[in-house]
Amino acid sequence: MYLSICQSEKMKKAVLAIALVLSTYAHAEDTVRQAKISQIVEAQGLRQMFEQQLNQSQAAAADLGKNLYRKMLLESGIPEGQENPKLENVFTQYLQRCAAMFSAQELVETWSSFYGKDLSEADLDNILAYYTSPAGKKDVSASKSAMVRFSQTISRESQARMNESIEQFMSDLRSALAN
C-alpha cells in the first residue's frame, strides 16, 4: 500500500510537471501570437486612426454641444443674449467627455484582444507581410486619408440628424405639456 501511495504521488508530480510545461508552451505561443498582432496593429496605423477619430469626435461634440444648448434655450423661451456661458461650457464639456470615453490605447487593446482568433500563425504572418509591403503601406495611407473625410462627413450628418431629432423632441414636449 505504501508503494502504491508513493507511485501515486510520483504520478501526481509527473502530471503536474507536464501540465506546467504545456501551459508554459501555450503561454509562449500566445505571447508570440500577441506580438504578431501588435505588429499588424502598428503596421495598420490603427492607434493613429483611433486617435484621429477620437479627436474629431471631441471637436464635433463641442460644436454639437453649443448648437444643442442654444436650441434648447430658444425652445425654452429664453431670448438670445441671455445665455449663460457657464452652463453652455458645462454642457459642451460633458458632450466632449462623452465623445472620449475611451483612449486610443484602450480601443487598440480591445480590438487586439479579438483580432485573429480564427487565424493561423501563417495567416498572421501573411497579413503582416502584406501591411509591411509597399501595397500594404499604400492601403494604410489610403485608409487614414479616407478616415478623415469619412469622420467629417459622419460628423456633419450626425449634427444635422441630431438637430432634426431635437426639433422633434421639443415639438413632442410642447405637445405633451399642452394636453
OpenMM code with the backbone's topology and positions (N, CA, C; nanometers):
from openmm import Vec3, app, unit

residues = "MET TYR LEU SER ILE CYS GLN SER GLU LYS MET LYS LYS ALA VAL LEU ALA ILE ALA LEU VAL LEU SER THR TYR ALA HIS ALA GLU ASP THR VAL ARG GLN ALA LYS ILE SER GLN ILE VAL GLU ALA GLN GLY LEU ARG GLN MET PHE GLU GLN GLN LEU ASN GLN SER GLN ALA ALA ALA ALA ASP LEU GLY LYS ASN LEU TYR ARG LYS MET LEU LEU GLU SER GLY ILE PRO GLU GLY GLN GLU ASN PRO LYS LEU GLU ASN VAL PHE THR GLN TYR LEU GLN ARG CYS ALA ALA MET PHE SER ALA GLN GLU LEU VAL GLU THR TRP SER SER PHE TYR GLY LYS ASP LEU SER GLU ALA ASP LEU ASP ASN ILE LEU ALA TYR TYR THR SER PRO ALA GLY LYS LYS ASP VAL SER ALA SER LYS SER ALA MET VAL ARG PHE SER GLN THR ILE SER ARG GLU SER GLN ALA ARG MET ASN GLU SER ILE GLU GLN PHE MET SER ASP LEU ARG SER ALA LEU ALA ASN".split()
positions = [
    Vec3(0.0827, -0.1180, 0.0000),
    Vec3(0.0000, 0.0000, 0.0000),
    Vec3(0.0879, 0.1253, 0.0000),
    Vec3(0.1957, 0.1241, 0.0801),
    Vec3(0.2864, 0.2373, 0.0835),
    Vec3(0.3447, 0.2615, -0.0551),
    Vec3(0.3794, 0.1541, -0.1235),
    Vec3(0.4357, 0.1628, -0.2573),
    Vec3(0.3332, 0.2259, -0.3538),
    Vec3(0.2087, 0.1875, -0.3369),
    Vec3(0.1020, 0.2403, -0.4199),
    Vec3(0.0862, 0.3906, -0.3975),
    Vec3(0.0952, 0.4342, -0.2719),
    Vec3(0.0828, 0.5765, -0.2400),
    Vec3(0.2000, 0.6536, -0.2987),
    Vec3(0.3219, 0.6000, -0.2868),
    Vec3(0.4400, 0.6659, -0.3412),
    Vec3(0.4297, 0.6788, -0.4924),
    Vec3(0.3825, 0.5708, -0.5561),
    Vec3(0.3675, 0.5757, -0.7018),
    Vec3(0.2609, 0.6783, -0.7403),
    Vec3(0.1570, 0.6870, -0.6596),
    Vec3(0.0508, 0.7837, -0.6848),
    Vec3(0.1046, 0.9267, -0.6715),
    Vec3(0.1872, 0.9514, -0.5719),
    Vec3(0.2484, 1.0826, -0.5531),
    Vec3(0.3412, 1.1154, -0.6701),
    Vec3(0.4188, 1.0170, -0.7146),
    Vec3(0.5078, 1.0384, -0.8289),
    Vec3(0.4263, 1.0698, -0.9539),
    Vec3(0.3159, 1.0001, -0.9681),
    Vec3(0.2285, 1.0216, -1.0842),
    Vec3(0.1708, 1.1633, -1.0811),
    Vec3(0.1289, 1.2083, -0.9610),
    Vec3(0.0746, 1.3437, -0.9481),
    Vec3(0.1807, 1.4468, -0.9846),
    Vec3(0.3028, 1.4274, -0.9376),
    Vec3(0.4114, 1.5202, -0.9679),
    Vec3(0.4424, 1.5206, -1.1169),
    Vec3(0.4397, 1.4024, -1.1785),
    Vec3(0.4675, 1.3927, -1.3218),
    Vec3(0.3588, 1.4655, -1.4021),
    Vec3(0.2334, 1.4445, -1.3641),
    Vec3(0.1223, 1.5099, -1.4327),
    Vec3(0.1322, 1.6612, -1.4138),
    Vec3(0.1651, 1.7047, -1.2920),
    Vec3(0.1801, 1.8463, -1.2648),
    Vec3(0.2942, 1.9065, -1.3481),
    Vec3(0.4048, 1.8356, -1.3584),
    Vec3(0.5183, 1.8833, -1.4377),
    Vec3(0.4805, 1.8946, -1.5844),
    Vec3(0.4094, 1.7972, -1.6358),
    Vec3(0.3658, 1.8004, -1.7758),
    Vec3(0.2700, 1.9181, -1.7984),
    Vec3(0.1786, 1.9371, -1.7054),
    Vec3(0.0833, 2.0473, -1.7170),
    Vec3(0.1566, 2.1810, -1.7155),
    Vec3(0.2570, 2.1929, -1.6303),
    Vec3(0.3349, 2.3158, -1.6227),
    Vec3(0.4091, 2.3423, -1.7536),
    Vec3(0.4703, 2.2394, -1.8089),
    Vec3(0.5426, 2.2540, -1.9355),
    Vec3(0.4460, 2.2939, -2.0471),
    Vec3(0.3301, 2.2292, -2.0529),
    Vec3(0.2324, 2.2606, -2.1576),
    Vec3(0.1778, 2.4022, -2.1430),
    Vec3(0.1514, 2.4454, -2.0194),
    Vec3(0.0995, 2.5803, -2.0010),
    Vec3(0.2060, 2.6844, -2.0344),
    Vec3(0.3312, 2.6551, -2.0029),
    Vec3(0.4404, 2.7458, -2.0376),
    Vec3(0.4521, 2.7567, -2.1894),
    Vec3(0.4423, 2.6422, -2.2582),
    Vec3(0.4478, 2.6412, -2.4044),
    Vec3(0.3302, 2.7205, -2.4620),
    Vec3(0.2101, 2.6987, -2.4074),
    Vec3(0.0915, 2.7698, -2.4566),
    Vec3(0.1057, 2.9192, -2.4331),
    Vec3(0.1605, 2.9568, -2.3170),
    Vec3(0.1801, 3.0986, -2.2881),
    Vec3(0.2822, 3.1595, -2.3843),
    Vec3(0.3885, 3.0875, -2.4108),
    Vec3(0.4919, 3.1370, -2.5035),
    Vec3(0.4327, 3.1521, -2.6432),
    Vec3(0.3516, 3.0557, -2.6835),
    Vec3(0.2872, 3.0606, -2.8146),
    Vec3(0.1915, 3.1794, -2.8216),
    Vec3(0.1179, 3.2029, -2.7132),
    Vec3(0.0259, 3.3156, -2.7078),
    Vec3(0.1018, 3.4485, -2.7118),
    Vec3(0.2160, 3.4541, -2.6454),
    Vec3(0.2977, 3.5754, -2.6455),
    Vec3(0.3478, 3.6065, -2.7860),
    Vec3(0.3913, 3.5049, -2.8581),
    Vec3(0.4369, 3.5236, -2.9967),
    Vec3(0.3202, 3.5714, -3.0823),
    Vec3(0.2048, 3.5122, -3.0634),
    Vec3(0.0850, 3.5496, -3.1392),
    Vec3(0.0475, 3.6953, -3.1112),
    Vec3(0.0485, 3.7343, -2.9852),
    Vec3(0.0150, 3.8721, -2.9490),
    Vec3(0.1179, 3.9699, -3.0059),
    Vec3(0.2435, 3.9295, -3.0108),
    Vec3(0.3474, 4.0150, -3.0691),
    Vec3(0.3191, 4.0375, -3.2177),
    Vec3(0.2767, 3.9332, -3.2867),
    Vec3(0.2435, 3.9473, -3.4298),
    Vec3(0.1237, 4.0395, -3.4475),
    Vec3(0.0241, 4.0215, -3.3620),
    Vec3(-0.0952, 4.1071, -3.3702),
    Vec3(-0.0567, 4.2522, -3.3422),
    Vec3(0.0307, 4.2751, -3.2458),
    Vec3(0.0779, 4.4111, -3.2169),
    Vec3(0.1502, 4.4706, -3.3376),
    Vec3(0.2281, 4.3891, -3.4065),
    Vec3(0.2975, 4.4370, -3.5263),
    Vec3(0.1974, 4.4710, -3.6367),
    Vec3(0.0934, 4.3911, -3.6497),
    Vec3(-0.0103, 4.4191, -3.7501),
    Vec3(-0.0815, 4.5495, -3.7153),
    Vec3(-0.1164, 4.5666, -3.5878),
    Vec3(-0.1825, 4.6889, -3.5428),
    Vec3(-0.0965, 4.8109, -3.5751),
    Vec3(0.0326, 4.7988, -3.5477),
    Vec3(0.1258, 4.9091, -3.5757),
    Vec3(0.1338, 4.9349, -3.7262),
    Vec3(0.1458, 4.8295, -3.8041),
    Vec3(0.1566, 4.8442, -3.9495),
    Vec3(0.0288, 4.9037, -4.0095),
    Vec3(-0.0859, 4.8700, -3.9507),
    Vec3(-0.2133, 4.9239, -3.9985),
    Vec3(-0.2330, 5.0696, -3.9588),
    Vec3(-0.1551, 5.1162, -3.8618),
    Vec3(-0.1728, 5.2532, -3.8134),
    Vec3(-0.3008, 5.2686, -3.7338),
    Vec3(-0.3432, 5.1598, -3.6719),
    Vec3(-0.4717, 5.1586, -3.6025),
    Vec3(-0.4781, 5.2601, -3.4883),
    Vec3(-0.3708, 5.2693, -3.4093),
    Vec3(-0.3717, 5.3647, -3.2978),
    Vec3(-0.3901, 5.5074, -3.3497),
    Vec3(-0.3174, 5.5427, -3.4554),
    Vec3(-0.3281, 5.6773, -3.5095),
    Vec3(-0.4695, 5.7043, -3.5621),
    Vec3(-0.5279, 5.6035, -3.6261),
    Vec3(-0.6643, 5.6224, -3.6768),
    Vec3(-0.7634, 5.6387, -3.5622),
    Vec3(-0.7465, 5.5607, -3.4559),
    Vec3(-0.8342, 5.5764, -3.3398),
    Vec3(-0.8153, 5.7141, -3.2756),
    Vec3(-0.6912, 5.7587, -3.2622),
    Vec3(-0.6647, 5.8908, -3.2044),
    Vec3(-0.7286, 5.9998, -3.2886),
    Vec3(-0.7124, 5.9885, -3.4192),
    Vec3(-0.7709, 6.0851, -3.5113),
    Vec3(-0.9230, 6.0871, -3.4966),
    Vec3(-0.9810, 5.9692, -3.4900),
    Vec3(-1.1260, 5.9571, -3.4764),
    Vec3(-1.1727, 6.0195, -3.3448),
    Vec3(-1.1022, 5.9918, -3.2371),
    Vec3(-1.1392, 6.0477, -3.1071),
    Vec3(-1.1272, 6.2004, -3.1061),
    Vec3(-1.0207, 6.2531, -3.1648),
    Vec3(-1.0034, 6.3984, -3.1708),
    Vec3(-1.1158, 6.4644, -3.2492),
    Vec3(-1.1502, 6.4044, -3.3622),
    Vec3(-1.2584, 6.4604, -3.4432),
    Vec3(-1.3925, 6.4482, -3.3701),
    Vec3(-1.4121, 6.3391, -3.2998),
    Vec3(-1.5369, 6.3214, -3.2243),
    Vec3(-1.5497, 6.4263, -3.1152),
    Vec3(-1.4391, 6.4564, -3.0476),
    Vec3(-1.4433, 6.5583, -2.9424),
    Vec3(-1.4735, 6.6962, -3.0007),
    Vec3(-1.4117, 6.7293, -3.1119),
    Vec3(-1.4367, 6.8593, -3.1752),
    Vec3(-1.5818, 6.8681, -3.2217),
    Vec3(-1.6311, 6.7609, -3.2812),
    Vec3(-1.7705, 6.7590, -3.3270),
    Vec3(-1.8664, 6.7681, -3.2084),
    Vec3(-1.8323, 6.7017, -3.0984),
    Vec3(-1.9172, 6.7056, -2.9793),
    Vec3(-1.9224, 6.8469, -2.9217),
    Vec3(-1.8104, 6.9182, -2.9267),
    Vec3(-1.8089, 7.0563, -2.8772),
    Vec3(-1.9027, 7.1432, -2.9608),
    Vec3(-1.8947, 7.1292, -3.0927),
    Vec3(-1.9846, 7.2058, -3.1807),
    Vec3(-2.1299, 7.1663, -3.1573),
    Vec3(-2.1529, 7.0379, -3.1482),
    Vec3(-2.2876, 6.9879, -3.1248),
    Vec3(-2.3405, 7.0392, -2.9919),
    Vec3(-2.2565, 7.0382, -2.8895),
    Vec3(-2.2976, 7.0859, -2.7577),
    Vec3(-2.3423, 7.2310, -2.7611),
    Vec3(-2.2653, 7.3144, -2.8288),
    Vec3(-2.3005, 7.4564, -2.8382),
    Vec3(-2.4322, 7.4745, -2.9119),
    Vec3(-2.4473, 7.4027, -3.0234),
    Vec3(-2.5703, 7.4148, -3.1017),
    Vec3(-2.6917, 7.3626, -3.0252),
    Vec3(-2.6778, 7.2498, -2.9611),
    Vec3(-2.7898, 7.1941, -2.8849),
    Vec3(-2.8279, 7.2845, -2.7688),
    Vec3(-2.7283, 7.3383, -2.7012),
    Vec3(-2.7542, 7.4274, -2.5886),
    Vec3(-2.8352, 7.5485, -2.6358),
    Vec3(-2.7924, 7.6067, -2.7456),
    Vec3(-2.8640, 7.7249, -2.7977),
    Vec3(-3.0065, 7.6895, -2.8399),
    Vec3(-3.0238, 7.5746, -2.9050),
    Vec3(-3.1577, 7.5323, -2.9471),
    Vec3(-3.2478, 7.5104, -2.8262),
    Vec3(-3.1940, 7.4477, -2.7242),
    Vec3(-3.2743, 7.4222, -2.6045),
    Vec3(-3.3147, 7.5529, -2.5379),
    Vec3(-3.2236, 7.6509, -2.5349),
    Vec3(-3.2588, 7.7802, -2.4765),
    Vec3(-3.3692, 7.8478, -2.5561),
    Vec3(-3.3537, 7.8464, -2.6892),
    Vec3(-3.4555, 7.9091, -2.7736),
    Vec3(-3.5908, 7.8408, -2.7563),
    Vec3(-3.5902, 7.7089, -2.7538),
    Vec3(-3.7141, 7.6337, -2.7376),
    Vec3(-3.7754, 7.6546, -2.5985),
    Vec3(-3.6910, 7.6869, -2.5020),
    Vec3(-3.7393, 7.7102, -2.3663),
    Vec3(-3.7922, 7.8519, -2.3483),
    Vec3(-3.7765, 7.9350, -2.4529),
    Vec3(-3.8269, 8.0707, -2.4470),
    Vec3(-3.7271, 8.1709, -2.3932),
    Vec3(-3.6043, 8.1309, -2.3722),
    Vec3(-3.5017, 8.2239, -2.3245),
    Vec3(-3.4499, 8.3000, -2.4458),
    Vec3(-3.4659, 8.4326, -2.4452),
    Vec3(-3.4243, 8.5114, -2.5624),
    Vec3(-3.2728, 8.5094, -2.5825),
    Vec3(-3.2345, 8.5259, -2.7094),
    Vec3(-3.0922, 8.5295, -2.7434),
    Vec3(-3.0262, 8.6466, -2.6703),
    Vec3(-2.9089, 8.6254, -2.6238),
    Vec3(-2.8385, 8.7276, -2.5489),
    Vec3(-2.8473, 8.7051, -2.3984),
    Vec3(-2.9359, 8.6166, -2.3572),
    Vec3(-2.9490, 8.5878, -2.2144),
    Vec3(-2.8952, 8.4478, -2.1808),
    Vec3(-2.8070, 8.3986, -2.2694),
    Vec3(-2.7466, 8.2678, -2.2450),
    Vec3(-2.6569, 8.2751, -2.1219),
    Vec3(-2.6331, 8.1597, -2.0645),
    Vec3(-2.5423, 8.1500, -1.9503),
    Vec3(-2.4157, 8.0797, -1.9983),
    Vec3(-2.3063, 8.1536, -2.0181),
    Vec3(-2.1831, 8.0935, -2.0713),
    Vec3(-2.1302, 7.9788, -1.9844),
    Vec3(-2.1499, 7.9873, -1.8549),
    Vec3(-2.1033, 7.8804, -1.7666),
    Vec3(-2.1808, 7.7510, -1.7926),
    Vec3(-2.3133, 7.7643, -1.8074),
    Vec3(-2.3943, 7.6454, -1.8365),
    Vec3(-2.3616, 7.5879, -1.9739),
    Vec3(-2.3415, 7.6764, -2.0702),
    Vec3(-2.3046, 7.6314, -2.2047),
    Vec3(-2.1723, 7.5552, -2.1997),
    Vec3(-2.0772, 7.6058, -2.1247),
    Vec3(-1.9470, 7.5411, -2.1111),
    Vec3(-1.9605, 7.4039, -2.0454),
    Vec3(-2.0408, 7.3953, -1.9406),
    Vec3(-2.0612, 7.2671, -1.8727),
    Vec3(-2.1236, 7.1662, -1.9691),
    Vec3(-2.2238, 7.2090, -2.0431),
    Vec3(-2.2916, 7.1213, -2.1382),
    Vec3(-2.1962, 7.0751, -2.2475),
    Vec3(-2.1174, 7.1679, -2.3007),
    Vec3(-2.0216, 7.1363, -2.4071),
    Vec3(-1.9140, 7.0409, -2.3571),
    Vec3(-1.8611, 7.0671, -2.2386),
    Vec3(-1.7587, 6.9789, -2.1828),
    Vec3(-1.8130, 6.8388, -2.1574),
    Vec3(-1.9382, 6.8313, -2.1140),
    Vec3(-1.9984, 6.6996, -2.0922),
    Vec3(-2.0030, 6.6199, -2.2225),
    Vec3(-2.0466, 6.6814, -2.3295),
    Vec3(-2.0538, 6.6109, -2.4573),
    Vec3(-1.9145, 6.5732, -2.5079),
    Vec3(-1.8157, 6.6583, -2.4831),
    Vec3(-1.6781, 6.6242, -2.5222),
    Vec3(-1.6295, 6.5015, -2.4447),
    Vec3(-1.6607, 6.4949, -2.3160),
    Vec3(-1.6212, 6.3781, -2.2365),
    Vec3(-1.6927, 6.2524, -2.2866),
    Vec3(-1.8178, 6.2671, -2.3233),
    Vec3(-1.8924, 6.1519, -2.3764),
    Vec3(-1.8289, 6.1004, -2.5053),
    Vec3(-1.7759, 6.1917, -2.5841),
    Vec3(-1.7143, 6.1536, -2.7115),
    Vec3(-1.5792, 6.0875, -2.6914),
    Vec3(-1.5226, 6.0987, -2.5723),
    Vec3(-1.3886, 6.0436, -2.5473),
    Vec3(-1.3882, 5.9550, -2.4235),
    Vec3(-1.4817, 5.8640, -2.4184),
    Vec3(-1.4889, 5.7754, -2.3028),
    Vec3(-1.3771, 5.6713, -2.3016),
    Vec3(-1.3165, 5.6517, -2.4158),
    Vec3(-1.2081, 5.5550, -2.4281),
    Vec3(-1.0860, 5.6250, -2.4855),
    Vec3(-0.9700, 5.5786, -2.4459),
    Vec3(-0.8471, 5.6289, -2.5073),
    Vec3(-0.8179, 5.5447, -2.6311),
    Vec3(-0.7322, 5.5957, -2.7162),
    Vec3(-0.6924, 5.5190, -2.8348),
    Vec3(-0.6262, 5.3880, -2.7922),
    Vec3(-0.5480, 5.3919, -2.6853),
    Vec3(-0.4815, 5.2704, -2.6368),
    Vec3(-0.5838, 5.1662, -2.5928),
    Vec3(-0.6882, 5.2088, -2.5224),
    Vec3(-0.7919, 5.1143, -2.4802),
    Vec3(-0.8613, 5.0514, -2.6007),
    Vec3(-0.8876, 5.1322, -2.7018),
    Vec3(-0.9519, 5.0803, -2.8221),
    Vec3(-0.8618, 4.9799, -2.8931),
    Vec3(-0.7323, 5.0114, -2.9020),
    Vec3(-0.6373, 4.9204, -2.9659),
    Vec3(-0.6293, 4.7891, -2.8879),
    Vec3(-0.6205, 4.7981, -2.7568),
    Vec3(-0.6106, 4.6768, -2.6745),
    Vec3(-0.7357, 4.5907, -2.6875),
    Vec3(-0.8514, 4.6541, -2.6876),
    Vec3(-0.9766, 4.5784, -2.7005),
    Vec3(-0.9853, 4.5137, -2.8381),
    Vec3(-0.9551, 4.5914, -2.9414),
    Vec3(-0.9577, 4.5379, -3.0775),
    Vec3(-0.8600, 4.4218, -3.0895),
    Vec3(-0.7405, 4.4398, -3.0370),
    Vec3(-0.6364, 4.3366, -3.0461),
    Vec3(-0.6757, 4.2081, -2.9752),
    Vec3(-0.7536, 4.2207, -2.8684),
    Vec3(-0.7939, 4.1002, -2.7942),
    Vec3(-0.8886, 4.0124, -2.8760),
    Vec3(-0.9555, 4.0718, -2.9740),
    Vec3(-1.0485, 3.9952, -3.0566),
    Vec3(-0.9912, 3.9586, -3.1931),
    Vec3(-0.8908, 4.0330, -3.2353),
    Vec3(-0.8376, 4.0167, -3.3705),
    Vec3(-0.7667, 3.8824, -3.3862),
    Vec3(-0.7962, 3.8160, -3.4929),
    Vec3(-0.7212, 3.6973, -3.5322),
    Vec3(-0.7503, 3.5709, -3.4550),
    Vec3(-0.8590, 3.5670, -3.3816),
    Vec3(-0.8901, 3.4465, -3.3034),
    Vec3(-0.9013, 3.3228, -3.3933),
    Vec3(-0.9477, 3.3432, -3.5139),
    Vec3(-0.9652, 3.2283, -3.6051),
    Vec3(-0.8575, 3.2227, -3.7132),
    Vec3(-0.7487, 3.2976, -3.6925),
    Vec3(-0.6398, 3.2972, -3.7895),
    Vec3(-0.5240, 3.2111, -3.7408),
    Vec3(-0.4608, 3.1439, -3.8342),
    Vec3(-0.3437, 3.0630, -3.8003),
    Vec3(-0.2207, 3.1534, -3.7916),
    Vec3(-0.1116, 3.0966, -3.7425),
    Vec3(0.0155, 3.1701, -3.7388),
    Vec3(0.0568, 3.2107, -3.8802),
    Vec3(0.0364, 3.1212, -3.9748),
    Vec3(0.0714, 3.1507, -4.1143),
    Vec3(-0.0143, 3.2655, -4.1680),
    Vec3(-0.1423, 3.2662, -4.1316),
    Vec3(-0.2302, 3.3764, -4.1728),
    Vec3(-0.1781, 3.5094, -4.1188),
    Vec3(-0.1434, 3.5104, -3.9910),
    Vec3(-0.0916, 3.6326, -3.9294),
    Vec3(0.0374, 3.6779, -3.9975),
    Vec3(0.1233, 3.5820, -4.0286),
    Vec3(0.2484, 3.6151, -4.0990),
    Vec3(0.2189, 3.6772, -4.2352),
    Vec3(0.1228, 3.6207, -4.3082),
    Vec3(0.0874, 3.6731, -4.4407),
    Vec3(0.0255, 3.8133, -4.4307),
    Vec3(-0.0580, 3.8335, -4.3307),
    Vec3(-0.1202, 3.9649, -4.3112),
    Vec3(-0.0139, 4.0686, -4.2779),
    Vec3(0.0760, 4.0308, -4.1886),
    Vec3(0.1843, 4.1218, -4.1511),
    Vec3(0.2717, 4.1535, -4.2731),
    Vec3(0.3007, 4.0525, -4.3526),
    Vec3(0.3811, 4.0743, -4.4737),
    Vec3(0.3103, 4.1718, -4.5683),
    Vec3(0.1787, 4.1580, -4.5795),
    Vec3(0.1028, 4.2494, -4.6657),
    Vec3(0.1132, 4.3930, -4.6155),
    Vec3(0.0848, 4.4143, -4.4866),
    Vec3(0.0835, 4.5509, -4.4341),
    Vec3(0.2203, 4.6174, -4.4320),
    Vec3(0.3260, 4.5390, -4.4341),
    Vec3(0.4602, 4.5979, -4.4389),
    Vec3(0.5129, 4.6064, -4.5823),
    Vec3(0.4352, 4.5563, -4.6782),
    Vec3(0.4739, 4.5654, -4.8191),
    Vec3(0.4385, 4.7036, -4.8729),
    Vec3(0.4932, 4.7408, -4.9892),
    Vec3(0.4575, 4.8711, -5.0491),
    Vec3(0.3061, 4.8858, -5.0709),
    Vec3(0.2408, 4.7809, -5.1194),
    Vec3(0.0956, 4.7883, -5.1416),
    Vec3(0.0213, 4.8037, -5.0090),
    Vec3(0.0642, 4.7319, -4.9083),
    Vec3(0.0011, 4.7410, -4.7767),
    Vec3(0.0174, 4.8794, -4.7170),
    Vec3(0.1349, 4.9378, -4.7333),
    Vec3(0.1592, 5.0733, -4.6821),
    Vec3(0.0702, 5.1744, -4.7528),
    Vec3(0.0501, 5.1554, -4.8833),
    Vec3(-0.0400, 5.2438, -4.9581),
    Vec3(-0.1848, 5.2247, -4.9105),
    Vec3(-0.2210, 5.1007, -4.8814),
    Vec3(-0.3540, 5.0707, -4.8294),
    Vec3(-0.3765, 5.1449, -4.6975),
    Vec3(-0.2791, 5.1388, -4.6092),
    Vec3(-0.2903, 5.2066, -4.4795),
    Vec3(-0.3014, 5.3579, -4.4997),
    Vec3(-0.2206, 5.4129, -4.5873),
    Vec3(-0.2253, 5.5560, -4.6149),
    Vec3(-0.3622, 5.5963, -4.6698),
    Vec3(-0.4153, 5.5159, -4.7608),
    Vec3(-0.5477, 5.5436, -4.8173),
    Vec3(-0.6558, 5.5344, -4.7096),
    Vec3(-0.6435, 5.4391, -4.6204),
    Vec3(-0.7406, 5.4240, -4.5104),
    Vec3(-0.7368, 5.5441, -4.4174),
    Vec3(-0.6169, 5.5904, -4.3843),
    Vec3(-0.6046, 5.7069, -4.2965),
    Vec3(-0.6663, 5.8303, -4.3618),
    Vec3(-0.6393, 5.8478, -4.4887),
    Vec3(-0.6941, 5.9616, -4.5618),
    Vec3(-0.8463, 5.9529, -4.5688),
    Vec3(-0.8971, 5.8366, -4.5995),
    Vec3(-1.0419, 5.8175, -4.6077),
    Vec3(-1.1074, 5.8391, -4.4717),
    Vec3(-1.0397, 5.7983, -4.3648),
    Vec3(-1.0961, 5.8105, -4.2306),
    Vec3(-1.1210, 5.9572, -4.1944),
    Vec3(-1.0319, 6.0457, -4.2353),
    Vec3(-1.0502, 6.1883, -4.2063),
    Vec3(-1.1785, 6.2377, -4.2718),
    Vec3(-1.1905, 6.2146, -4.4004),
    Vec3(-1.3088, 6.2617, -4.4732),
    Vec3(-1.4349, 6.1886, -4.4285),
    Vec3(-1.4235, 6.0602, -4.4025),
    Vec3(-1.5365, 5.9818, -4.3537),
    Vec3(-1.5874, 6.0397, -4.2214),
    Vec3(-1.4969, 6.0650, -4.1293),
    Vec3(-1.5346, 6.1179, -3.9975),
    Vec3(-1.5998, 6.2553, -4.0090),
    Vec3(-1.5449, 6.3395, -4.0948),
    Vec3(-1.6021, 6.4727, -4.1137),
    Vec3(-1.7443, 6.4632, -4.1695),
    Vec3(-1.7631, 6.3745, -4.2673),
    Vec3(-1.8950, 6.3567, -4.3275),
    Vec3(-1.9948, 6.3030, -4.2254),
    Vec3(-1.9552, 6.2021, -4.1514),
    Vec3(-2.0437, 6.1440, -4.0499),
    Vec3(-2.0749, 6.2464, -3.9417),
    Vec3(-1.9768, 6.3251, -3.9047),
    Vec3(-1.9977, 6.4288, -3.8022),
    Vec3(-2.1006, 6.5315, -3.8487),
    Vec3(-2.0850, 6.5807, -3.9717),
    Vec3(-2.1812, 6.6781, -4.0250),
    Vec3(-2.3214, 6.6179, -4.0319),
    Vec3(-2.3294, 6.4966, -4.0824),
    Vec3(-2.4604, 6.4313, -4.0957),
    Vec3(-2.5214, 6.4031, -3.9582),
    Vec3(-2.4381, 6.3640, -3.8639),
    Vec3(-2.4882, 6.3377, -3.7282),
    Vec3(-2.5443, 6.4651, -3.6665),
    Vec3(-2.4749, 6.5762, -3.6888),
    Vec3(-2.5220, 6.7021, -3.6333),
    Vec3(-2.6558, 6.7413, -3.6964),
    Vec3(-2.6676, 6.7255, -3.8265),
    Vec3(-2.7933, 6.7583, -3.8939),
    Vec3(-2.9065, 6.6686, -3.8419),
    Vec3(-2.8784, 6.5401, -3.8279),
    Vec3(-2.9808, 6.4480, -3.7789),
    Vec3(-3.0153, 6.4756, -3.6329),
    Vec3(-2.9144, 6.5126, -3.5548),
    Vec3(-2.9389, 6.5452, -3.4147),
    Vec3(-3.0250, 6.6703, -3.4045),
    Vec3(-2.9979, 6.7696, -3.4892),
    Vec3(-3.0797, 6.8914, -3.4892),
    Vec3(-3.2255, 6.8585, -3.5198),
    Vec3(-3.2477, 6.7735, -3.6197),
    Vec3(-3.3842, 6.7318, -3.6527),
    Vec3(-3.4474, 6.6572, -3.5356),
    Vec3(-3.3698, 6.5713, -3.4731),
    Vec3(-3.4195, 6.4940, -3.3604),
    Vec3(-3.4568, 6.5847, -3.2427),
    Vec3(-3.3742, 6.6841, -3.2155),
    Vec3(-3.4016, 6.7781, -3.1060),
    Vec3(-3.5267, 6.8599, -3.1376),
    Vec3(-3.5398, 6.9028, -3.2618),
    Vec3(-3.6593, 6.9780, -3.3000),
    Vec3(-3.7848, 6.8937, -3.2785),
    Vec3(-3.7788, 6.7668, -3.3175),
    Vec3(-3.8927, 6.6781, -3.2981),
    Vec3(-3.9184, 6.6554, -3.1491),
    Vec3(-3.8126, 6.6382, -3.0728),
    Vec3(-3.8239, 6.6176, -2.9284),
    Vec3(-3.8908, 6.7388, -2.8627),
    Vec3(-3.8470, 6.8584, -2.8987),
    Vec3(-3.9060, 6.9800, -2.8420),
    Vec3(-4.0523, 6.9931, -2.8823),
    Vec3(-4.0822, 6.9601, -3.0058),
    Vec3(-4.2212, 6.9646, -3.0523),
    Vec3(-4.3065, 6.8650, -2.9726),
    Vec3(-4.2529, 6.7461, -2.9507),
    Vec3(-4.3246, 6.6456, -2.8724),
    Vec3(-4.3442, 6.6916, -2.7282),
    Vec3(-4.2422, 6.7565, -2.6725),
    Vec3(-4.2555, 6.8086, -2.5350),
    Vec3(-4.3637, 6.9157, -2.5267),
    Vec3(-4.3637, 7.0086, -2.6248),
    Vec3(-4.4654, 7.1132, -2.6259),
    Vec3(-4.6053, 7.0522, -2.6350),
    Vec3(-4.6201, 6.9524, -2.7194),
    Vec3(-4.7498, 6.8855, -2.7346),
    Vec3(-4.7920, 6.8164, -2.6051),
    Vec3(-4.6999, 6.7491, -2.5426),
    Vec3(-4.7294, 6.6789, -2.4182),
    Vec3(-4.7683, 6.7761, -2.3074),
    Vec3(-4.7020, 6.8903, -2.3023),
    Vec3(-4.7312, 6.9897, -2.1979),
    Vec3(-4.8619, 7.0647, -2.2259),
    Vec3(-4.8998, 7.0762, -2.3536),
    Vec3(-5.0213, 7.1462, -2.3906),
    Vec3(-5.1460, 7.0638, -2.3587),
    Vec3(-5.1321, 6.9346, -2.3538),
    Vec3(-5.2503, 6.8475, -2.3300),
    Vec3(-5.2752, 6.8270, -2.1866),
] * unit.nanometer
topology = app.Topology()
chain = topology.addChain("A")
for resn in residues:
    res = topology.addResidue(resn, chain)
    for name in ("N", "CA", "C"):
        topology.addAtom(name, app.Element.getBySymbol(name[0]), res)
